[in-house]
Amino acid sequence: MDHERRETSDALGRSTETIRNYVDGNPATGTTDTDIIQTTAYDALGRMQGSQDALGRWVSQQYDALSRVTTTIANCRTAGGAAVATGCAAFAAGVPDLNVPSTTHYDALDRPFEQVDALGHATRSSYDILGQTTATTRNYVVGAPADSDTNLTTSQTYDALGRVVSQTNVLGVVTGQSYDALGRVVTATDGELRVSRMGYDGSGGQRWSETPDGHVTVSLVDGLGRVTTTIQNYQDGVVGANEPVDQDLITQTVYDVAGRRVATIDAAGRETRFTYDLNDQLLTVTENATDGACALPPCNVTTSYAYDRAGNRLSIIDANLHTRSFVYDAADRQVAATDALNQTTAYQYDRLGRMTFKDDPRGSAYDVTYTYDGLDRPDGITATQLSGAISVGYDALGRRTRLTDGTGTTSFAYDDAGRITGVTAPSTGSVGYSYNANGQRTSLTYPDGSVIGYSYWDDGQLKDVLQGATTLASYAYDSAGRLGSVARANGAVTSYGYDAADRLTDLTTRVNATPVSQYHYTLNRQGLRTQVQETFGAAVQAQALPLRAPRDSSSAVARQRDSRAWGGSTGNPFAAQSVRSSVGDSPTEAPGNLGRTGSRGAPNLGISVRGPCLARADQACGRAVVARIDHQAVALYQRATATARPPTITPTPTNTPTVPTATRTKTNTPTVPTATRTNTPTVPTATRTNTPTVPTATRTNTPTVPTATRTNT
């Protein structure tokens, strides 16, 4: 459909009215997708006084003597309820969707230094002599902060060229980055002093990156700067006959002459192809594409798409010829969707595009009606199938304060930093939350008064879960920030091992140092599990589970499940429990019944050092220390001093990136594989035999624009 848009201007050339999907300019005579009018009013100085939406609501702006916007008022109305561009009534907290103000204050140098919301919460900014923001304080109050939700300050520092070199969060944790001579970030340091590095070529494009634990990813580009090859965990860029499945993981991308992606080849050599129409809209996606014999079915799994003239997607046809279709109105809003079972769901909207009704194919009992408040927030849901209508209340900041349904009213409370502090439900009672200054939850209080506490490492990762003086769980992480172990209060310690591509390969649980279960996962180059080796109890009970080749296409996902009843050695809390192994398309799906905690013994967790280097004894991790867990000596590693951190690499300004040396012996010459193609995808030709007729934009009426008056400065 061709959509007509009309615009009216005043004598000064300023736009005063815009009508989308014009029919006759009268919204009362059409449908909600036609004659959608927006109006703008100006004051005597030519400043925008307010804007009015299709429902007649005004957003008003007020200015100071320097014509700076000082206050914006949403849903401006007079005391009598009339919608106006100026002369708004005062905001009342009891009516949170009317006359909602936000205010900005400026310093002597014309910089905004304070912003105040409708509830009076202030955010202040500080600047240096160059006008660079050095600190931002949320919920600013005069004096020292009384609790964790006031004076929440973050800061940053700059180098002589105005580049940010460090950031400090509200807890004082510092992160930073360094730059090369061309202003490109070459190192990034997190709150645990873990350093990531980046390198660039002579054209300025990033060509490699290195994680804190030394894993390198290399990107190769074509003459137009497009990435054609990505090599994860780079060693030499060559996949040898005995190459470990977690090294030199190569993915390739092929482009057509228009710069569109027409093929991708993953680390296992599987190809996905894409075709487009002349509007660059995706027409087909073919997974596991091949022009010859199919080595690993299913092959050539194709999904097709069709569009209307406005670019709206009309249909999706999958490889099994199941079709989903869609219908749109004149405002390009989806008004119907039909699934592969020919079940149609219909939608209705108001003039602002908000959904007001959903017609469910299961029958009228499932139809849903939606309503909204004056600030476009959903405040009501009605459906026959519900035990009662649902209504929702908000405060002036858009936070949900009340939800009422057939069971009663649930209320929500917040602190001044906008964090939820309490939920009170009619049947279950109240749940409370508290936070540190960084917004991390530090406690959870249940209706019975029991309290669960939380602590965190400096990088924000969870450290301990506590109940009173008892540590329910402690979490340690390796040098790459991956979860290394979880120690539970019952004496069970679960440790995690990964390959060089950050994929889970080992999962071991011990109770009081006695092995309970061990899982070792064998992965292919795609990261899919091909074998699981299970060992249970102190005495080895090994089971190997060879799997057929998994399929991860959308049309067929191979899953293999194995269920057994396992006995165990004396003292094994998992003895005689049913264990279900599940292997499928998810490379992180952990088999085994590891959610059980057994008896609730309270161990002596004598861990006193940080765990990023839990299983590493190298230069980056520093010296070993000894901790005790249930009186068993355990070697941990303390973080190294600053001198042991990786050096900064100065990028070489050539077209060939300098890649950090990977420790690996190989006798062949490094060769980066070239993305070769023996076929060229055929792009369908878009033909046109008709020329659309565009209606002539005529106007016989001139809309009346409210006069913008000002009585205040």
C-alpha positions in Angstrom: 0.0 0.0 0.0 1.2 3.5 -0.8 1.0 5.7 2.3 0.4 9.4 1.9 2.0 11.9 4.4 0.9 15.5 4.5 2.7 18.3 6.4 1.5 21.8 7.2 3.8 24.7 8.0 3.3 28.2 9.3 4.3 31.5 7.7 7.9 31.0 9.1 8.3 27.6 7.5 8.0 25.7 10.7 6.2 22.4 10.7 2.9 22.7 12.6 1.0 19.5 11.6 1.9 16.2 10.2 -0.7 13.6 9.0 0.4 10.1 8.3 -1.7 7.8 6.1 -3.8 10.7 5.0 -7.4 10.0 3.9 -9.4 13.1 4.6 -7.6 14.7 7.6 -10.4 13.8 10.0 -9.5 11.0 12.4 -13.1 10.7 13.5 -14.2 9.4 10.1 -11.5 6.8 9.5 -9.8 3.8 11.2 -7.0 3.9 13.7 -4.4 3.3 11.0 -5.3 6.4 8.9 -5.2 10.2 9.5 -2.7 9.9 12.3 -2.1 13.6 13.3 0.8 15.1 15.2 0.8 18.8 16.0 3.6 21.2 17.1 3.1 24.6 18.8 5.7 27.5 19.1 6.0 30.4 21.5 6.5 34.1 20.5 10.3 33.5 20.3 10.0 30.7 17.9 10.8 28.0 20.4 8.9 24.7 20.4 6.3 25.1 23.1 4.8 21.7 22.9 4.0 18.7 20.7 0.7 16.8 20.6 0.3 13.2 19.7 -2.6 11.4 17.9 -4.5 11.0 21.1 -4.4 14.7 21.8 -1.9 14.6 24.6 0.7 17.4 24.9 4.3 17.4 26.0 5.2 20.9 27.1 8.6 22.6 27.3 9.6 25.5 29.4 12.7 27.7 28.9 15.0 30.0 30.9 16.0 33.5 29.8 18.8 31.9 27.7 16.3 29.8 25.8 17.6 26.6 27.4 15.0 23.9 28.0 14.6 23.7 31.8 11.5 21.7 32.3 9.7 19.1 30.2 6.1 18.1 31.3 4.5 14.9 29.9 0.7 14.8 29.4 0.3 18.4 30.2 -3.2 19.3 31.4 -4.9 22.2 33.1 -6.5 21.9 36.6 -9.8 21.2 34.8 -8.3 18.4 32.8 -8.0 20.1 29.4 -5.0 19.0 27.3 -2.8 22.1 26.6 0.6 23.0 25.3 1.3 25.4 28.1 -0.2 26.3 31.5 0.1 22.8 32.9 -1.3 22.2 36.4 1.1 21.1 39.2 2.2 17.5 39.4 0.5 15.4 42.0 2.1 12.1 43.1 -1.4 10.6 43.4 -2.0 11.0 39.7 1.3 9.7 38.3 0.4 9.9 34.6 -0.5 13.6 34.4 1.7 16.7 34.3 4.9 14.6 34.9 7.9 17.0 35.0 11.6 16.5 34.5 13.9 19.5 35.2 17.4 20.4 34.1 19.7 22.9 35.8 22.8 24.5 34.2 26.0 25.9 35.5 27.6 29.2 34.6 29.3 27.6 31.6 26.0 26.4 30.1 26.6 22.8 31.0 23.8 20.7 32.5 24.9 19.9 36.0 21.7 18.6 37.6 18.7 16.7 36.4 15.7 16.2 38.7 12.9 13.7 38.1 9.2 13.9 39.0 9.8 12.5 42.5 12.7 14.9 43.2 15.6 12.6 42.7 18.6 14.5 41.5 21.5 13.4 39.3 24.5 15.7 39.3 27.5 15.9 36.9 30.9 17.3 37.6 33.3 18.6 34.9 37.0 19.4 34.5 38.3 22.6 33.0 38.0 21.1 29.5 34.3 20.4 30.0 34.8 16.6 30.3 32.5 14.8 32.6 34.6 13.6 35.6 31.9 12.3 37.9 28.2 11.5 38.0 26.2 11.2 41.2 22.8 9.6 41.2 20.2 10.5 43.9 22.4 13.4 45.1 21.7 14.6 48.7 23.7 17.2 50.7 26.1 15.6 53.1 27.5 12.1 53.5 25.3 9.2 52.2 23.1 7.7 54.9 22.4 4.5 53.0 23.2 2.6 49.8 20.8 4.5 47.6 22.0 8.0 48.0 25.1 9.8 46.5 25.9 7.0 44.1 29.0 8.3 42.4 30.9 7.0 39.4 33.9 8.8 38.0 36.3 8.6 35.1 39.7 10.1 34.2 41.2 11.2 30.9 44.6 11.4 29.3 46.0 14.5 27.7 44.2 13.7 24.5 40.8 13.5 26.2 40.5 9.8 26.1 38.9 7.9 29.0 41.7 5.9 30.7 39.9 4.7 33.9 36.5 4.3 35.4 35.6 4.0 39.1 32.3 2.5 40.1 30.4 3.4 43.3 32.3 0.7 45.2 35.6 2.1 44.2 36.5 -0.7 41.8 38.6 0.7 39.0 38.7 -0.5 35.4 40.7 1.0 32.6 42.1 0.9 29.1 45.1 2.1 27.2 45.5 3.4 23.6 48.0 3.4 20.8 49.3 6.5 19.0 46.2 6.4 16.8 43.7 6.4 19.7 42.7 2.8 19.4 42.1 0.7 22.5 45.0 -1.8 22.9 44.4 -3.1 26.4 41.4 -3.3 28.7 41.7 -4.1 32.4 38.8 -5.2 34.5 38.1 -4.9 38.2 40.2 -8.1 39.0 43.2 -6.7 37.0 42.5 -9.2 34.2 43.9 -7.7 31.0 42.6 -8.2 27.5 44.6 -7.0 24.4 43.7 -5.9 20.9 45.8 -5.4 17.7 45.1 -3.6 14.5 46.2 -3.4 10.9 47.4 -0.4 9.0 43.9 0.5 7.9 42.7 0.8 11.5 40.6 -2.4 11.6 40.9 -4.7 14.6 42.7 -7.9 13.5 43.2 -9.8 16.7 42.2 -9.9 20.3 43.6 -11.8 23.3 41.7 -12.8 26.4 43.2 -12.5 29.9 44.1 -16.2 29.8 46.0 -16.0 26.5 43.4 -17.2 23.9 43.8 -15.3 20.7 41.1 -14.6 18.0 42.3 -13.5 14.6 40.2 -11.8 11.9 41.1 -11.7 8.2 39.6 -9.1 5.9 39.2 -8.6 2.2 40.2 -5.5 0.2 37.0 -3.7 1.2 37.7 -4.3 4.9 35.0 -6.9 5.4 35.8 -9.8 7.7 36.0 -13.0 5.7 37.7 -15.4 8.1 37.7 -15.6 11.9 40.0 -18.0 13.7 39.2 -18.6 17.3 41.9 -19.8 19.7 44.5 -19.1 17.0 47.6 -21.3 16.9 48.9 -21.1 13.3 45.6 -20.8 11.3 46.0 -24.3 9.9 43.7 -27.2 10.8 46.1 -30.2 10.8 45.2 -33.9 10.8 45.7 -34.2 14.5 44.5 -30.7 15.4 42.8 -30.5 18.8 39.2 -29.7 18.4 39.5 -26.5 20.5 42.2 -24.9 18.4 42.2 -22.9 15.1 38.4 -22.9 14.9 37.9 -21.2 11.6 34.7 -19.6 10.3 34.4 -18.0 6.9 32.0 -15.5 5.3 31.4 -14.9 1.6 29.9 -11.7 0.1 28.4 -10.9 -3.2 29.2 -7.8 -5.3 26.6 -5.8 -3.4 28.3 -6.5 -0.1 25.6 -8.9 1.1 26.5 -12.0 3.1 25.8 -14.9 0.8 27.4 -17.8 2.6 29.0 -18.7 5.9 31.1 -21.8 6.6 31.5 -22.9 10.3 34.4 -24.6 12.0 33.1 -28.1 10.9 32.9 -27.0 7.2 29.1 -26.8 7.1 27.8 -24.1 4.8 24.8 -21.8 5.2 23.7 -19.8 2.1 21.6 -16.7 1.8 19.8 -15.1 -1.1 18.1 -11.7 -1.4 15.7 -9.7 -3.5 16.6 -6.4 -5.2 15.5 -4.5 -2.0 18.2 -6.5 -0.1 15.5 -8.3 1.8 16.4 -11.9 2.8 14.7 -14.4 0.6 16.1 -17.8 1.5 18.4 -19.4 4.2 19.8 -22.8 3.3 21.4 -24.7 6.1 24.0 -27.5 5.6 24.1 -26.5 2.0 25.8 -28.7 -0.6 25.9 -29.1 -4.3 26.9 -32.8 -4.2 26.2 -35.8 -2.0 24.9 -35.1 1.4 27.6 -36.2 3.9 25.6 -35.6 7.1 21.8 -35.3 6.6 19.7 -33.3 6.6 21.2 -31.2 3.8 19.9 -28.1 2.0 17.4 -27.3 4.7 15.8 -24.1 3.3 13.6 -21.5 4.9 12.0 -18.9 2.5 10.6 -15.4 3.1 8.2 -13.1 1.2 7.5 -9.4 1.6 5.0 -6.8 0.6 5.9 -3.5 -1.2 6.4 -1.8 2.2 9.0 -4.4 3.3 6.7 -6.2 5.8 7.3 -9.9 6.0 4.3 -11.7 4.5 5.3 -15.3 5.0 7.8 -17.8 6.3 8.0 -21.2 4.8 10.3 -23.8 6.5 12.0 -26.8 5.1 8.9 -29.0 5.7 6.8 -26.6 3.7 5.0 -25.3 6.8 3.9 -21.8 6.2 3.3 -18.9 8.6 1.7 -15.8 7.1 1.1 -12.3 8.3 -1.2 -9.4 7.4 -0.6 -5.7 8.0 -2.7 -2.5 8.1 -2.0 0.8 6.5 0.3 1.8 9.4 2.4 -1.4 8.8 1.1 -2.9 12.0 0.6 -6.7 12.1 -3.1 -7.3 12.3 -3.1 -11.1 11.8 -0.7 -14.0 12.1 -1.5 -17.5 10.8 0.6 -20.4 12.0 1.4 -23.6 10.2 -1.8 -25.2 11.6 -3.8 -22.5 9.9 -4.7 -21.0 13.3 -5.1 -17.2 13.0 -4.5 -14.7 15.8 -5.8 -11.2 15.1 -4.7 -7.9 16.7 -6.2 -4.4 17.0 -4.4 -1.2 17.8 -5.1 2.4 18.7 -3.8 5.5 16.8 -0.5 5.3 18.7 0.1 1.7 17.6 -0.6 0.3 21.1 -2.2 -3.2 21.0 -5.8 -2.9 22.4 -7.2 -6.4 21.5 -5.9 -9.8 20.7 -8.3 -12.3 19.1 -7.2 -15.8 20.0 -7.9 -18.7 17.6 -8.9 -20.9 20.6 -12.1 -18.9 21.1 -13.5 -15.8 22.7 -12.7 -17.0 26.2 -9.0 -16.5 25.4 -9.4 -13.1 23.7 -7.5 -10.4 25.6 -8.2 -6.6 25.9 -5.4 -4.2 26.8 -5.7 -0.7 28.3 -3.1 2.0 29.0 -2.6 5.0 31.2 -1.8 8.5 30.2 1.9 7.8 29.7 1.4 4.7 27.5 2.0 2.2 30.3 -0.2 -1.0 30.2 -2.6 -0.7 33.1 -5.3 -3.3 32.4 -5.7 -6.7 30.9 -9.1 -8.4 30.6 -9.9 -11.9 29.4 -12.6 -14.4 30.2 -10.1 -17.1 31.0 -8.6 -15.0 33.8 -10.0 -15.3 37.3 -10.5 -11.5 37.2 -9.3 -8.5 35.3 -5.7 -7.5 35.9 -5.0 -3.9 36.7 -1.5 -2.3 37.1 -0.5 0.9 38.9 2.7 2.9 38.4 4.5 5.8 40.0 5.6 8.9 38.1 8.9 7.2 37.1 7.1 4.3 35.4 7.8 1.8 38.2 5.1 -0.8 38.8 3.7 -0.2 42.3 0.6 -2.4 42.3 -0.8 -5.4 40.4 -4.4 -6.5 41.1 -5.9 -9.7 39.8 -8.4 -12.3 40.9 -6.4 -13.3 44.0 -5.9 -9.8 45.3 -3.4 -7.0 45.2 0.4 -7.4 45.1 2.4 -4.2 45.9 5.9 -3.3 45.1 8.3 -0.9 46.9 11.5 0.8 45.7 14.4 2.7 47.2 15.5 6.1 45.9 17.8 4.5 43.4 14.9 2.7 41.7 15.7 -0.7 43.0 12.9 -3.0 44.2 13.0 -3.4 47.9 9.9 -5.3 48.7 7.1 -7.3 47.2 3.9 -8.0 49.2 1.5 -10.6 47.9 -2.0 -11.4 49.3 -1.3 -15.1 49.9 2.4 -15.5 50.4 3.3 -12.3 52.4 6.3 -10.0 51.9 9.7 -10.6 50.4 12.4 -7.9 50.9 15.6 -7.1 49.1 18.6 -5.0 50.0 21.6 -3.8 47.8 25.0 -2.4 48.0 25.9 0.9 46.4 26.7 -0.8 43.1 23.2 -2.1 42.8 24.1 -5.8 43.6 21.6 -7.6 45.8 23.1 -8.2 49.2 20.1 -9.9 51.0 16.8 -11.6 50.3 14.3 -11.8 53.2 11.6 -14.4 53.0 8.1 -14.0 54.5 9.1 -16.2 57.4 11.9 -13.8 58.3 14.8 -16.0 57.1 17.5 -14.0 55.3 19.8 -15.1 52.5 22.9 -12.9 52.0 25.2 -12.4 49.0 28.7 -11.1 48.5 30.6 -10.4 45.4 34.1 -10.2 43.9 35.4 -6.9 42.7 34.5 -7.7 39.1 30.8 -8.1 40.1 30.8 -11.9 40.0 29.0 -13.7 42.8 31.3 -14.8 45.7 29.3 -16.2 48.6 25.7 -17.1 49.4 25.1 -17.0 53.2 22.4 -17.7 55.7 23.4 -16.1 58.9 26.9 -17.2 59.8 26.6 -20.3 57.5 28.1 -20.1 54.0 25.7 -22.0 51.8 27.8 -21.7 48.7 31.1 -20.2 47.7 32.1 -19.4 44.1 35.6 -19.2 42.6 36.6 -18.3 39.1 39.6 -18.9 36.8 41.8 -16.3 35.2 39.4 -15.9 32.3 36.5 -15.2 34.7 34.9 -18.6 34.1 33.2 -20.4 37.0 35.9 -22.6 38.5 34.3 -24.2 41.5 31.3 -24.1 43.8 31.7 -25.2 47.4 28.4 -26.0 49.2 27.6 -26.1 52.9 27.1 -29.9 52.8 30.7 -30.4 51.9 30.1 -30.9 48.2 32.5 -29.1 45.9 31.8 -29.0 42.2 34.7 -28.0 39.9 34.5 -27.0 36.3 37.1 -27.5 33.5 37.1 -25.9 30.1 39.0 -26.3 26.8 40.8 -23.5 25.1 37.6 -22.4 23.4 35.9 -21.8 26.7 33.7 -24.9 26.4 32.8 -27.0 29.4 34.8 -30.3 29.3 34.8 -31.5 32.9 32.4 -31.5 35.8 33.5 -33.0 39.0 31.8 -33.2 42.4 33.4 -34.2 45.6 32.0 -34.5 49.1 34.5 -34.0 51.9 37.2 -34.6 49.3 35.7 -38.0 48.3 34.8 -38.2 44.6 31.1 -38.5 44.0 30.7 -38.0 40.3 32.9 -37.0 37.4 31.8 -36.1 33.8 34.2 -35.6 30.9 32.8 -34.3 27.7 34.3 -34.8 24.3 33.4 -32.1 21.8 33.7 -31.7 18.1 34.9 -28.5 16.4 31.4 -27.1 16.4 31.3 -27.4 20.2 28.7 -30.2 20.2 29.2 -33.1 22.5 30.1 -36.4 20.8 30.8 -38.4 23.9 30.2 -38.3 27.7 32.4 -40.3 30.1 30.8 -40.7 33.5 32.5 -41.9 36.7 30.6 -42.3 40.0 31.7 -42.9 43.5 35.1 -43.4 45.1 35.5 -46.6 43.1 35.6 -45.9 39.5 32.4 -46.8 37.6 33.1 -45.5 34.1 30.5 -45.4 31.4 31.2 -44.1 27.9 28.3 -42.8 25.9 29.2 -42.6 22.2 26.7 -40.5 20.4 25.5 -40.3 16.9 26.4 -37.1 15.2 24.2 -34.4 16.6 22.2 -32.2 14.3 21.7 -28.6 15.1 19.5 -27.5 12.2 16.1 -26.1 13.0 14.3 -29.0 11.3 16.0 -31.9 13.1 17.8 -31.9 16.5 19.2 -35.2 17.5 19.0 -36.0 21.2 20.1 -39.0 23.1 19.0 -39.6 26.7 20.3 -42.3 29.0 18.6 -43.2 32.3 20.1 -45.5 34.9 19.7 -46.2 38.6 23.1 -46.0 40.2 24.4 -47.4 43.4 27.4 -45.9 45.1 30.0 -46.3 47.7 29.3 -45.8 51.4 28.7 -42.2 52.2 27.8 -41.2 48.7 24.7 -38.8 49.0 24.0 -39.6 45.4 23.7 -43.4 46.0 20.6 -45.1 44.7 19.5 -42.0 42.9 18.2 -41.9 39.4 20.7 -40.3 37.0 19.5 -38.9 33.7 22.0 -38.1 31.0 20.8 -35.8 28.3 22.9 -34.9 25.3 21.7 -32.7 22.4 22.3 -29.5 20.6 23.3 -27.5 23.6 27.1 -27.5 24.1 26.6 -26.4 27.7 23.9 -28.9 28.8 25.3 -30.7 31.8 24.1 -34.2 32.3 23.7 -35.9 35.7 21.6 -35.2 38.8 24.0 -32.6 40.1 21.3 -30.4 41.6 21.1 -32.5 44.8 23.0 -31.4 47.8 22.8 -34.5 50.0 23.1 -34.0 53.8 23.3 -30.5 55.3 26.6 -30.8 57.1 28.4 -27.4 57.6 32.0 -27.6 56.4 34.9 -25.5 57.6 35.5 -23.3 54.5 38.9 -21.9 55.1 39.2 -20.2 51.7 40.9 -16.9 52.2 42.2 -15.9 48.8 40.6 -14.9 45.5 40.1 -17.6 42.9 40.7 -16.3 39.4 43.9 -18.5 39.3 42.3 -21.5 40.9 43.8 -24.0 38.6 46.8 -22.1 37.1 50.4 -21.9 38.2 51.9 -19.6 35.6 53.4 -16.1 35.5 50.0 -14.4 35.2 48.7 -16.0 38.4 51.6 -15.6 40.7 52.7 -17.6 43.8 50.8 -20.5 45.3 49.2 -20.3 48.8 47.5 -23.0 50.8 43.9 -22.9 52.1 42.0 -25.5 54.0 38.5 -26.9 53.0 37.2 -29.3 55.7 40.8 -29.7 57.0 42.1 -30.8 53.6 45.0 -28.8 52.2 44.1 -27.3 48.9 46.5 -25.3 46.7 45.2 -22.1 45.4 47.0 -19.3 43.6 47.2 -15.7 44.6 46.9 -13.0 41.9 50.3 -11.8 40.6 51.7 -8.4 41.2 51.4 -5.7 38.6 54.8 -6.6 37.1 53.6 -10.0 36.0 50.7 -8.6 33.9 50.9 -9.1 30.1 52.9 -6.3 28.4 51.3 -3.8 26.2 51.6 -4.6 22.5 52.3 -1.7 20.2 50.5 -2.6 16.9 52.4 -2.7 13.7 50.9 -0.3 11.2 50.9 -2.7 8.3 48.2 -4.7 6.5 49.3 -7.9 8.3 48.4 -8.1 11.9 51.0 -9.1 14.5 49.5 -12.0 16.4 50.8 -13.0 19.9 52.9 -16.1 19.7 51.0 -19.3 20.7 53.1 -21.9 22.5 52.8 -24.8 20.2 55.2 -26.9 18.0 54.3 -27.3 14.4 56.4 -28.1 11.4 54.3 -26.8 8.6 54.2 -23.3 7.3 51.3 -21.2 8.7 48.8 -20.8 5.9 45.4 -19.1 6.5 42.7 -21.0 4.6 41.1 -19.2 1.7 37.3 -19.2 1.6 36.8 -21.0 -1.7 33.5 -21.5 -3.5 32.7 -23.5 -6.6 29.2 -22.2 -7.0 27.7 -18.7 -7.0 24.3 -18.4 -5.3 21.6 -17.3 -7.8 19.9 -14.2 -6.8 16.3 -14.0 -8.1 15.7 -11.1 -10.5 13.1 -8.6 -9.3 10.8 -7.7 -12.1 8.3 -4.8 -12.3 5.5 -4.6 -14.9 3.5 -1.9 -13.3 4.1 1.6 -12.1 2.3 2.6 -8.8 0.0 5.5 -9.0 0.6 8.0 -6.2 -2.4 10.0 -5.2 -2.1 13.8 -5.5 -1.7 15.5 -2.1 -4.5 18.0 -2.0 -5.7 20.0 1.0 -8.8 22.1 1.3 -8.7 22.7 5.0 -6.1 24.3 7.3 -5.8 22.9 10.8 -6.1 25.2 13.7 -3.0 25.2 15.8 -3.3 26.2 19.5 -1.8 29.5 20.3 1.4 29.2 22.4 1.2 31.7 25.2 3.7 32.2 28.0 3.1 33.9 31.3 6.3 32.6 33.0 10.0 32.8 32.3 
